[in-house]
């Protein structure tokens, strides 16, 4: 494994995000002996991280995934949209299939589990700082397994509620009718439809209805439905 450091003339500006001060102190202590890293900021929540990153302009943000307030995936997405050059590394205790996909989709370039050795931890930070991605082997396995599941079930990316909305959409129901049947507001249903289209990479509800019928989620033939 190559653990070559980046040149000392170009320090890696690092920001720590964790809601536990003692964890941030531990990370600082861990990195004290590594002169290539310069810790330029800290935050205790996703909301704070979104604000602080604009002031300290780090190269890397090392972010815990379990914090109060703004969900980590939303904080990562906001940081990446506002500051595309800033790279984000997730630091967490486990690699749940759905979480890995969400965090990577949000824009994180690294996914580190807290059981890694110091050498692997530093290697991950250096790798992401150099412009590449680094995923813990368990996170890699989770993504691969999810891809396999998706090939077997094209609707694996949908939640149960999204599947219910899609099934009714395929039966020709309008957003209002779907809402009445599932006890949701029309606006909420519209949001679900947008999410379904994004997840299935489809352009409109007609395509979604046809896709659902073709893949067996609804036996009814799709009929035109109004928004």
C-alpha positions as CSV (number, residue, x, y, z in Angstrom):
1,X,0.0,0.0,0.0
2,X,1.4,3.4,-1.0
3,X,1.4,5.8,1.9
4,X,3.6,8.4,0.4
5,X,2.9,11.9,1.8
6,X,2.0,14.8,-0.3
7,X,4.9,17.4,-0.6
8,X,5.3,19.4,2.6
9,X,5.1,22.6,0.6
10,X,1.4,21.9,0.0
11,X,-0.3,21.2,3.3
12,X,-3.7,19.5,3.3
13,X,-6.2,21.9,4.9
14,X,-8.5,19.7,7.0
15,X,-11.8,20.5,8.8
16,X,-13.2,18.2,11.5
17,X,-16.9,17.7,11.9
18,X,-18.2,15.7,14.9
19,X,-20.7,16.5,17.6
20,X,-18.4,15.2,20.3
21,X,-15.6,17.5,21.3
22,X,-13.5,14.6,22.7
23,X,-13.6,12.9,19.3
24,X,-12.3,16.1,17.6
25,X,-9.6,16.3,20.2
26,X,-8.6,12.7,19.5
27,X,-8.5,13.3,15.8
28,X,-6.3,16.4,16.4
29,X,-4.0,14.4,18.6
30,X,-3.8,11.6,15.9
31,X,-2.8,14.1,13.2
32,X,-0.4,16.2,15.4
33,X,2.6,14.0,14.2
34,X,1.6,14.5,10.5
35,X,3.0,17.9,9.4
36,X,1.3,17.7,6.0
37,X,-2.1,18.2,7.7
38,X,-3.3,21.6,8.8
39,X,-6.5,21.5,10.8
40,X,-8.1,24.8,9.9
41,X,-11.6,24.5,11.4
42,X,-14.0,22.4,13.4
43,X,-17.8,22.1,13.6
44,X,-20.2,20.2,15.9
45,X,-23.1,19.7,13.5
46,X,-24.0,19.5,9.8
47,X,-25.6,23.0,10.0
48,X,-22.4,24.5,11.6
49,X,-20.2,22.7,9.1
50,X,-22.1,24.2,6.2
51,X,-21.4,27.7,7.6
52,X,-17.8,27.2,8.8
53,X,-16.5,25.6,5.6
54,X,-17.1,28.9,3.7
55,X,-14.9,30.7,6.2
56,X,-12.0,28.3,6.5
57,X,-12.0,26.9,3.0
58,X,-10.5,23.5,3.7
59,X,-9.3,21.0,1.1
60,X,-10.9,18.2,3.1
61,X,-13.9,17.9,5.4
62,X,-13.8,14.8,7.7
63,X,-17.4,14.4,8.8
64,X,-19.1,12.0,11.2
65,X,-22.4,10.7,9.9
66,X,-24.4,10.6,13.2
67,X,-25.0,14.1,14.4
68,X,-28.1,16.1,15.5
69,X,-29.7,18.7,13.2
70,X,-29.1,18.7,9.5
71,X,-28.5,15.1,8.2
72,X,-25.0,14.4,7.1
73,X,-26.0,13.6,3.5
74,X,-27.7,17.0,3.2
75,X,-24.7,18.8,4.8
76,X,-22.4,17.0,2.3
77,X,-24.6,17.9,-0.6
78,X,-24.8,21.6,0.5
79,X,-21.0,21.8,1.0
80,X,-20.3,20.3,-2.4
81,X,-22.8,22.5,-4.2
82,X,-21.4,25.7,-2.6
83,X,-17.8,24.7,-2.7
84,X,-17.1,22.1,-5.4
85,X,-13.4,22.1,-4.8
86,X,-13.9,20.9,-1.2
87,X,-13.7,17.2,-0.8
88,X,-15.6,15.3,1.9
89,X,-14.7,12.2,3.7
90,X,-17.3,10.4,5.8
91,X,-16.2,8.9,9.1
92,X,-18.6,6.4,10.7
93,X,-18.9,3.1,12.6
94,X,-20.7,1.0,10.1
95,X,-21.3,0.6,6.3
96,X,-25.1,0.2,5.9
97,X,-26.0,-0.4,2.3
98,X,-28.4,2.4,2.0
99,X,-26.2,4.8,3.9
100,X,-23.1,4.2,1.8
101,X,-25.2,4.8,-1.4
102,X,-26.7,8.0,0.0
103,X,-23.5,9.5,1.2
104,X,-21.6,8.7,-2.0
105,X,-24.6,10.1,-4.0
106,X,-24.5,13.2,-1.9
107,X,-20.9,13.9,-3.1
108,X,-18.6,12.3,-0.5
109,X,-15.3,11.0,-2.1
110,X,-14.2,9.0,1.0
111,X,-15.9,6.6,3.4
112,X,-13.9,5.5,6.4
113,X,-14.9,3.1,9.1
114,X,-13.6,3.9,12.6
115,X,-12.0,0.4,12.9
116,X,-9.3,1.3,10.4
117,X,-5.6,1.4,11.4
118,X,-3.9,4.8,11.6
119,X,-1.9,4.0,8.4
120,X,-5.1,3.3,6.5
121,X,-6.8,6.3,7.9
122,X,-3.9,8.6,6.8
123,X,-3.8,6.8,3.4
124,X,-7.5,7.4,2.9
125,X,-7.2,11.2,3.7
126,X,-4.1,11.5,1.4
127,X,-5.9,9.6,-1.4
128,X,-9.0,11.8,-1.3
129,X,-6.8,15.0,-1.0
130,X,-5.0,13.9,-4.2
131,X,-8.3,13.9,-6.1
132,X,-9.1,10.2,-6.0
133,X,-11.8,8.3,-4.1
134,X,-11.3,5.9,-1.1
135,X,-13.9,3.5,0.2
136,X,-13.4,1.2,3.2
137,X,-13.6,-2.4,1.9
138,X,-16.8,-3.0,3.7
139,X,-18.4,0.1,2.1
140,X,-17.2,-1.2,-1.3
141,X,-18.9,-4.6,-0.7
142,X,-22.1,-2.8,0.3
143,X,-22.2,-0.9,-2.9
144,X,-21.4,-4.0,-5.0
145,X,-24.2,-5.9,-3.2
146,X,-26.6,-3.1,-3.8
147,X,-25.8,-3.1,-7.5
148,X,-26.4,-6.8,-7.7
149,X,-29.8,-6.4,-5.9
150,X,-30.8,-3.6,-8.3
151,X,-30.1,-5.8,-11.3
152,X,-32.3,-8.5,-9.8
153,X,-34.9,-5.9,-8.7
154,X,-35.0,-2.6,-10.6
155,X,-37.1,-1.1,-7.8
156,X,-34.6,-1.9,-5.1
157,X,-33.7,1.8,-4.8
158,X,-37.2,2.7,-3.9
159,X,-38.7,2.7,-0.4
160,X,-41.9,0.8,0.3
161,X,-43.8,4.1,0.3
162,X,-42.3,5.1,-3.1
163,X,-43.3,1.7,-4.5
164,X,-46.9,2.2,-3.3
165,X,-47.0,5.6,-5.1
166,X,-45.5,4.1,-8.3
167,X,-48.0,1.3,-8.3
168,X,-50.9,3.7,-8.1
169,X,-49.3,6.0,-10.6
170,X,-49.1,3.0,-13.0
171,X,-52.9,2.5,-12.5
172,X,-53.5,5.9,-13.8
173,X,-54.2,7.7,-10.5
174,X,-53.6,11.5,-10.3
175,X,-51.5,12.9,-7.5
176,X,-54.7,13.9,-5.6
177,X,-56.1,10.4,-6.0
178,X,-52.9,8.8,-4.8
179,X,-52.8,11.2,-1.8
180,X,-56.4,10.3,-0.9
181,X,-55.6,6.6,-1.0
182,X,-52.3,6.8,0.9
183,X,-53.5,9.6,3.3
184,X,-50.9,12.0,1.9
185,X,-51.1,15.6,0.8
186,X,-51.0,16.3,-3.0
187,X,-47.8,18.1,-2.5
188,X,-46.2,15.2,-0.7
189,X,-47.2,12.9,-3.5
190,X,-45.7,15.2,-6.1
191,X,-42.4,15.1,-4.1
192,X,-42.5,11.3,-4.1
193,X,-43.1,11.2,-7.8
194,X,-40.1,13.5,-8.4
195,X,-37.9,11.3,-6.2
196,X,-39.1,8.2,-8.0
197,X,-38.3,9.7,-11.4
198,X,-34.8,10.7,-10.2
199,X,-34.0,7.3,-8.7
200,X,-35.2,5.3,-11.7
201,X,-33.6,7.9,-14.1
202,X,-36.9,8.5,-16.0
203,X,-38.2,11.7,-17.6
204,X,-41.9,11.7,-16.7
205,X,-44.7,9.9,-15.0
206,X,-45.8,8.2,-18.3
207,X,-42.4,6.6,-18.6
208,X,-42.6,5.6,-14.9
209,X,-46.0,4.0,-15.4
210,X,-44.8,2.0,-18.4
211,X,-41.6,1.0,-16.6
212,X,-43.7,-0.2,-13.6
213,X,-46.0,-2.3,-15.8
214,X,-43.1,-3.8,-17.8
215,X,-41.3,-4.9,-14.7
216,X,-44.3,-6.3,-12.9
217,X,-44.9,-3.8,-10.2
218,X,-48.4,-3.3,-11.4
219,X,-50.5,-5.7,-13.6
220,X,-52.8,-3.0,-14.7
221,X,-52.1,-1.3,-18.0
222,X,-50.9,2.3,-17.5
223,X,-53.4,5.0,-18.4
224,X,-52.9,8.7,-18.7
225,X,-53.0,10.5,-15.4
226,X,-53.0,14.2,-14.7
227,X,-50.5,15.9,-12.4
